[in-house]
Amino acid sequence: MMTLLKQPAEVKSFAFNFRQRLRPGEVLASAVLTVPDASGLTAGPVTVQSPQVLFLVEGGTPGSYVLTCRATTEGGDVHEGEGLLEVVDL
């Protein structure tokens, strides 16, 4: 699980990279990002630039959030990545 870091007032872009999970020639077609218990945190919009899924994160109160990205390939395979977002007020 990757760890991401931001301050509450920042708007930052991050990416999930699925390169290691894709077969040669396999391309991501779509993705969905979820953040349970987002407490003032906004994640998205999501942009697919295979093999990466790019997204913005803004807001949030200090604490930890688990981000889950489900990416679907053109062939219908679904890959899931998770990240831990730490919002800290430095």
Buried (B, 14 or more C-beta within 10 A) or exposed (E): EEEBEBEBEEEEEBBBEBEEBBEEEBEBBEBEBEBEEBEEBEBEEBEBEBBBBBBBBBBBEEEEBEBBBBBBBEEEBEBEBEBEBEBEEE
